[in-house]
């Protein structure tokens, strides 16, 4: 079984995504803490972010590159649709996660007591995600993909900060959260 080193901290939603993808691939994974923003960290990731993957002679930074590598090299592309529209939708929702959801569901809620504006933006983001899931099982369609593993830790972060009441009126998101929470990768990464 391949042994992966993932450098990062457990609270990082992107580190959680990498750990969940590794778990889905069945890879033996060691989480390595970083000496955050110090020379050893910048030697692994020139922008001082996380996670970073080490596997044999391969070192990768940036979560999208890491999860595509894990899924393709270790997991046999199980979490990436093979049909064109499925792949496009998966990447569309990964882009949503990186470009919009992270800002509203994670960055905006970092303060101990988030501002009213941040809470409103997070609530709107959760509503948009719920609307996407009205007619599909997962974000890229009916297949569970990398997109779900990008969005899940972000949604969970928002719910931890805002409370379960923040999603009670969002039945599609509640259904999806329950399904993803019950996957072994979610419990293993937690």
N, C-alpha and C positions, 0 to 999 in steps of 0.2 A: 504494500500500500504506500503511495507516495507520501513523503513527509514534507509539509509546507511550514515555513516560518512566516507569520504575519505580524509585522511590527505595527503597533498601535495601542490605543487604550480602549477598554471595553465600552465606555460611554459614547465613543464616536460612532455615529450612525453608519459612516462609511466603513469603519472597521467591522461593525456588526454585519454589514452586507457581505464583506469578503469572507467572514467566518461562516455565515449561513451558506454561501455558495460552496465553500470548501466542504461543509457538512453534507450538502446535497450531493457533492461528488464522491463522498465517502473517503475523503482524504484525511490522513492523520495530520493534525494541525497543532502547532505550538504558537501561542500568542506571546510575542516578545514586547515588553514595554520599551518605549523610546525615551531617550534623554532629550526631552522636548526642546526644540529650537536651539540645540547645542550642536557643535561641529559634527558629532557622530550622527545626529539626526539629518543634518543637511547633506552629509555624505551619502545617505540613502535616498533622500528626497530633496532636490535642490530648492523647492519652495516651502519646505518645512511643514508639510501636511502629512496626513496619514489616511490609509495604511500604506505599507510597503510590503511587497511579497518577495521572499527568497525561496527558490526551489532549485536545488542542484546548482547549476551555474547561472541560472536566470535570476535577475533582480528587476522588479517592475514597481513603478509607483503610478498612482492614479487608479482609482477604484475600477473604472470601466475597463482599462487594460488588464487589471488583475483578474477580474471576474471572467472576462472572455478567455483569458489564458487558462484559468482553473477549469472552466467548463469545457473548453475545447481540448486541452492537453490531458486533463485528468478525468473529467466527467463525461467525455464523449459527446459534447454539444447537446446534452439533454435539456438545457434550459434556454436554448436558442432555437426558435422556430426555423425550419428549413425553407418554408414557402416565403416568397417575397413579401407579401402583405403582412404576414405574421412578424417577420423580422423588422419591417419598417415600423409597425405599431409598437413592437418591443422597444426599439430605439427612440421612438417618439416619446414614450412614457418614461424612459430613462432620462431623456433630455428634460422632460417636465420635472422629474425628481431633482436633477442637478441644478437646473436653471431657475426654478420657481418654488417648488415644494420645500427644498432645503431652507431657503431664505425665510419662508413663512412658518414652517413647522419646527425648525431647529434654531437657526440664528436669531430670529425674532423673539424666541421664547427663552433665551439664555438667562436673562435677568431673573433674580429670585422672585420678583413680582413683575411680570411682563406688563408693558403699557397697554392701555385700552386699545390703542391702534394695532399693536402686535396681536392681541387676542382676536380682534376683528379680522385681521388678515389671515390668521391661522384658521379661524372658523370658516372663512370663505374658501380657503384652500381645501379644507376637509369636505365642504359641500361640493366643490368641483370634482373631487376624487370620488365621492359617493355617486354623483351623477354619471360618471364614466362607467361605474360598475352596475348601473341599472339594467343593462341588457347583456352583460358579459360576466363570466365567472371571475376573470382576472384582468389585469390592465391591458395586456396585449390581445385579449380575446378569451377563449376558453382554456387555453394552455397556460400553465404556471411557468413563468419565465423570469429572466434576470430583472425585468422591470418590477415585478412584485417584490423581489428581494432588495431593490433599491428603495422602494417606497415604504415597505413595512417598518423598518427601524425609525424612519422619519415620522410616520403616523403614530407609532408607539411613543415616541418622545413627546409629541404634542399632547397625546392623551394623558401621559404621566404629568405633564405640566398643567393641563387644563381640567383634568378629571374626566371620568367616564361619561358624565353628563354631556360633554362636548360632542359625543357621537351618538347618543341615544336616539336622536331623531334622524339618523343617517343609516337606514336599514341595510343598504347594500354594502356600505363600508363595514358595518358590524359583522355581517355575514362573512365578508372577505377576511377581516381580522381574525375571526374565529377559525376559519379554515387554515390560514397561514400559521396561527399560533399553535395549532395542533400538529404541524409538521415537525418531525424530529429535528430538523435543522434549526428551527426557532428555539426549541428548548436547549439544544446543544450549544448554540451561540450565546444564549442568555447566560 
